[in-house]
Amino acid sequence: MKKIVFMAAALIMSSTVSAEDVEISETTTPASENAFDAFYIGAGIGGSFMQCTEDASDFNQKENRFIGSVILGGGKTFKQNLYVGGEALMDFTKAKDKTFTNGNDSLTIKYQGITPQLALRLGYANSDYGALFYGKAGMSFNKGKAYGRRNDADWSESHTEAGLVLGLGVEKALCKKFSARLEGDYNCGGKKGSVKFNKGFTIRALAAYNIKY
């Protein structure tokens, strides 16, 4: 009789432990929602570090400016971690003219105030930490203008060209609706004749409002 009672108690304890294990496993493996499956609109600030050169005069002028940025885009994660997205971005800053003189020769470079950009973002999304690490590739629409005087003759060149942009960034979800990111990109710029323009780096800190699919 004692053996039967002992065996019954052991069976009950074993069943209880198994049930608890099942319950724990069911409650600790929920489907995680990815914060970056969304359309978004945002804005931010940053710095632009651009360069213009003119081969004929060995002119090399750097222009560092404060910028404001706006973004509009969307993205989707696949297989839980692979992120694919696209966005339109526009940088705003004050247009400036810089003049370089060499004897009787002069060169004036006009730096554009608005720079639009279209880009594709590819990255790794970690839903547990609400973080996205990404690279970006796209086209920036660069407008360059240079004018001056060389060999006692006036000259002027103006050109708009799409230049390759490559960048890296990290984004963090702050809550269900908002995220913040820090990114940097390199603009290959454009060229017209002997003048190369709008070539350099841009760094941005951005905040976005996300609209879930």
PELIN-V948594 format. One record per pair of residues at least 12 apart in sequence whose C-alpha atoms are under 10 Angstrom apart, sorted by the first residue. I is the first residue (numbers start at 1). J is the second residue. Records with the same first field share a line. If there is no record, write none. Layout:
I: J ; J
This chain:
32: 80 ; 127 ; 128
33: 80 ; 127 ; 128 ; 130 ; 176
34: 76 ; 77 ; 80 ; 81 ; 125 ; 126 ; 127 ; 128 ; 129 ; 130 ; 131 ; 173 ; 176 ; 212
35: 76 ; 77 ; 125 ; 126 ; 127 ; 128 ; 129 ; 130 ; 131 ; 132 ; 172 ; 173 ; 174 ; 175 ; 176 ; 177 ; 178 ; 179 ; 210 ; 211 ; 212
36: 74 ; 75 ; 76 ; 77 ; 83 ; 84 ; 85 ; 125 ; 126 ; 127 ; 130 ; 131 ; 132 ; 171 ; 172 ; 173 ; 176 ; 177 ; 179 ; 210 ; 211 ; 212 ; 213
37: 74 ; 75 ; 76 ; 77 ; 78 ; 83 ; 84 ; 85 ; 210 ; 211 ; 212 ; 213
38: 73 ; 74 ; 75 ; 76 ; 77 ; 85 ; 177 ; 209 ; 210 ; 211 ; 212 ; 213
39: 72 ; 73 ; 74 ; 75 ; 76 ; 85 ; 86 ; 87 ; 208 ; 209 ; 210 ; 211 ; 212 ; 213
40: 71 ; 72 ; 73 ; 74 ; 75 ; 87 ; 177 ; 178 ; 179 ; 207 ; 208 ; 209 ; 210 ; 211 ; 212
41: 70 ; 71 ; 72 ; 73 ; 74 ; 87 ; 88 ; 89 ; 178 ; 207 ; 208 ; 209 ; 210 ; 211
42: 69 ; 70 ; 71 ; 72 ; 73 ; 89 ; 178 ; 179 ; 180 ; 206 ; 207 ; 208 ; 209 ; 210
43: 68 ; 69 ; 70 ; 71 ; 72 ; 89 ; 90 ; 91 ; 180 ; 204 ; 205 ; 206 ; 207 ; 208 ; 209
44: 67 ; 68 ; 69 ; 70 ; 71 ; 91 ; 180 ; 181 ; 182 ; 204 ; 205 ; 206 ; 207 ; 208
45: 66 ; 67 ; 68 ; 69 ; 70 ; 91 ; 92 ; 203 ; 204 ; 205 ; 206 ; 207
46: 65 ; 66 ; 67 ; 68 ; 69 ; 91 ; 182 ; 183 ; 184 ; 202 ; 203 ; 204 ; 205 ; 206
47: 64 ; 65 ; 66 ; 67 ; 68 ; 91 ; 93 ; 184 ; 201 ; 202 ; 203 ; 204 ; 205
48: 63 ; 64 ; 65 ; 66 ; 67 ; 68 ; 91 ; 92 ; 93 ; 184 ; 185 ; 198 ; 200 ; 201 ; 202 ; 203 ; 204
49: 62 ; 63 ; 64 ; 65 ; 66 ; 186 ; 187 ; 198 ; 199 ; 200 ; 201 ; 202 ; 203
50: 62 ; 63 ; 64 ; 65 ; 111 ; 186 ; 187 ; 189 ; 197 ; 198 ; 199 ; 200 ; 201 ; 202
51: 63 ; 64 ; 111 ; 189 ; 196 ; 197 ; 198 ; 199 ; 200 ; 201
52: 98 ; 109 ; 110 ; 111 ; 144 ; 146 ; 189 ; 190 ; 191 ; 195 ; 196 ; 197 ; 198 ; 199 ; 200
53: 109 ; 191 ; 194 ; 195 ; 196 ; 197 ; 198 ; 199
54: 107 ; 109 ; 146 ; 191 ; 192 ; 193 ; 194 ; 195 ; 196 ; 197
55: 193 ; 194 ; 195 ; 196
56: 150 ; 193 ; 194 ; 195
57: 100 ; 101 ; 102 ; 105 ; 106 ; 107 ; 150 ; 194 ; 195
58: 194
59: 100 ; 101 ; 102 ; 107 ; 195
60: 100 ; 196
61: 98 ; 99 ; 100 ; 109 ; 197
62: 98 ; 198 ; 199 ; 200
63: 96 ; 97 ; 98 ; 111 ; 198 ; 200
64: 200 ; 201 ; 202
65: 93 ; 94 ; 95 ; 96 ; 113 ; 202
66: 91 ; 92 ; 93 ; 94 ; 202 ; 203
67: 90 ; 91 ; 92 ; 93 ; 94 ; 113 ; 114 ; 202 ; 203 ; 204
68: 90 ; 91 ; 92 ; 93 ; 114 ; 204 ; 205 ; 206
69: 89 ; 90 ; 91 ; 92 ; 93 ; 114 ; 115 ; 116 ; 204 ; 205 ; 206
70: 88 ; 89 ; 90 ; 91 ; 92 ; 116 ; 206 ; 207 ; 208
71: 87 ; 88 ; 89 ; 90 ; 91 ; 117 ; 118 ; 206 ; 207 ; 208
72: 86 ; 87 ; 88 ; 89 ; 90 ; 118 ; 208 ; 209
73: 85 ; 86 ; 87 ; 88 ; 89 ; 118 ; 119 ; 120 ; 121 ; 208 ; 210
74: 86 ; 87 ; 88 ; 121 ; 210 ; 211 ; 212 ; 213
75: 87 ; 120 ; 121 ; 122 ; 213
76: 122 ; 125 ; 213
77: 122 ; 123 ; 124 ; 125 ; 127
78: 124 ; 125
80: 124 ; 125 ; 126 ; 127
81: 123 ; 124 ; 125 ; 126 ; 127 ; 132
82: 122 ; 123 ; 124 ; 125 ; 126 ; 132 ; 134
83: 121 ; 122 ; 123 ; 124 ; 125 ; 126 ; 132 ; 133 ; 134
84: 120 ; 121 ; 122 ; 123 ; 124 ; 125 ; 134
85: 119 ; 120 ; 121 ; 122 ; 123 ; 134 ; 136
86: 118 ; 119 ; 120 ; 121 ; 122 ; 136 ; 137 ; 138
87: 117 ; 118 ; 119 ; 120 ; 121 ; 136 ; 138
88: 116 ; 117 ; 118 ; 119 ; 120 ; 138
89: 115 ; 116 ; 117 ; 118 ; 119 ; 140
90: 114 ; 115 ; 116 ; 117 ; 118 ; 140 ; 141
91: 113 ; 114 ; 115 ; 116 ; 117 ; 202 ; 204
92: 112 ; 113 ; 114 ; 115 ; 116
93: 111 ; 112 ; 113 ; 114 ; 115
94: 111 ; 112 ; 113 ; 114
95: 110 ; 111 ; 112 ; 113 ; 114
96: 109 ; 110 ; 111 ; 112 ; 113
97: 109 ; 110 ; 111 ; 112 ; 145 ; 146
98: 110 ; 111 ; 146
99: 146 ; 147 ; 148
100: 148
101: 148 ; 149
102: 150
103: 150
104: 149 ; 150 ; 151 ; 152
105: 148 ; 149 ; 150 ; 151 ; 152 ; 153 ; 154
106: 147 ; 148 ; 149 ; 150 ; 151 ; 154 ; 155
107: 146 ; 147 ; 148 ; 149 ; 150 ; 154 ; 155 ; 156
108: 145 ; 146 ; 147 ; 148 ; 149 ; 156
109: 144 ; 145 ; 146 ; 147 ; 148 ; 157 ; 195 ; 197
110: 143 ; 144 ; 145 ; 146 ; 147 ; 158 ; 197 ; 198
111: 142 ; 143 ; 144 ; 145 ; 146 ; 197 ; 198
112: 142 ; 143 ; 144 ; 145 ; 197 ; 198
113: 143
114: 141 ; 142 ; 143
115: 140 ; 141 ; 142 ; 143 ; 198
116: 139 ; 140 ; 141 ; 142 ; 162
117: 138 ; 139 ; 140 ; 141 ; 142 ; 162 ; 163 ; 164 ; 165
118: 136 ; 137 ; 138 ; 139 ; 140 ; 141 ; 165
119: 135 ; 136 ; 137 ; 138 ; 139 ; 140 ; 164 ; 165 ; 166 ; 167
120: 134 ; 135 ; 136 ; 137 ; 138 ; 139 ; 166
121: 133 ; 134 ; 135 ; 136 ; 137 ; 138 ; 167 ; 168 ; 169
122: 134 ; 135 ; 136 ; 137 ; 168
123: 135 ; 136 ; 168 ; 169 ; 170
124: 170
125: 170 ; 171 ; 172
126: 172
127: 173
129: 172 ; 173
130: 171 ; 172 ; 173 ; 174 ; 175 ; 176 ; 179
131: 170 ; 171 ; 172 ; 173 ; 174 ; 179 ; 180 ; 181
132: 169 ; 170 ; 171 ; 172 ; 173 ; 181
133: 168 ; 169 ; 170 ; 171 ; 172 ; 181 ; 183
134: 167 ; 168 ; 169 ; 170 ; 171 ; 183
135: 166 ; 167 ; 168 ; 169 ; 170 ; 183 ; 184 ; 185
136: 165 ; 166 ; 167 ; 168 ; 169 ; 183 ; 184 ; 185
137: 164 ; 165 ; 166 ; 167 ; 168 ; 185 ; 186
138: 162 ; 163 ; 164 ; 165 ; 166 ; 167 ; 187
139: 161 ; 162 ; 163 ; 164 ; 165 ; 166 ; 187 ; 188 ; 189
140: 161 ; 162 ; 163 ; 164 ; 165 ; 166 ; 186 ; 187 ; 188 ; 189 ; 190 ; 198
141: 160 ; 161 ; 162 ; 163 ; 164 ; 165 ; 187 ; 189 ; 190 ; 198
142: 159 ; 160 ; 161 ; 162 ; 163 ; 187 ; 188 ; 189 ; 190 ; 191 ; 197 ; 198 ; 199
143: 158 ; 159 ; 160 ; 161 ; 162 ; 189 ; 190 ; 191 ; 197 ; 198
144: 157 ; 158 ; 159 ; 160 ; 161 ; 189 ; 190 ; 191 ; 192 ; 195 ; 196 ; 197 ; 198
145: 157 ; 158 ; 159 ; 160 ; 192 ; 195 ; 196 ; 197
146: 158 ; 159 ; 192 ; 195 ; 196 ; 197
157: 192 ; 193 ; 194 ; 195
158: 191 ; 192 ; 193 ; 195
159: 190 ; 191 ; 192 ; 193 ; 195 ; 197
160: 190 ; 191 ; 192 ; 197
161: 189 ; 190 ; 191 ; 192 ; 197
162: 187 ; 188 ; 189 ; 190
163: 187 ; 188 ; 189 ; 190 ; 191 ; 198 ; 199
164: 186 ; 187 ; 188 ; 189 ; 190
165: 185 ; 186 ; 187 ; 188 ; 189 ; 199 ; 200 ; 201
166: 184 ; 185 ; 186 ; 187 ; 188 ; 201
167: 183 ; 184 ; 185 ; 186 ; 187 ; 201 ; 202 ; 203
168: 182 ; 183 ; 184 ; 185 ; 186 ; 203
169: 181 ; 182 ; 183 ; 184 ; 185 ; 203 ; 204 ; 205
170: 182 ; 183 ; 184
171: 183 ; 205 ; 206 ; 207 ; 208
172: 207
173: 207 ; 208 ; 210
174: 207 ; 208
175: 209 ; 210
176: 209 ; 210 ; 211 ; 212
177: 208 ; 209 ; 210 ; 211 ; 212
178: 207 ; 208 ; 209 ; 210 ; 211
179: 206 ; 207 ; 208 ; 209 ; 210
180: 205 ; 206 ; 207 ; 208 ; 209
181: 204 ; 205 ; 206 ; 207 ; 208
182: 203 ; 204 ; 205 ; 206 ; 207
183: 202 ; 203 ; 204 ; 205 ; 206
184: 201 ; 202 ; 203 ; 204 ; 205
185: 200 ; 201 ; 202 ; 203 ; 204
186: 199 ; 200 ; 201 ; 202 ; 203
187: 199 ; 200 ; 201 ; 202
188: 200 ; 201
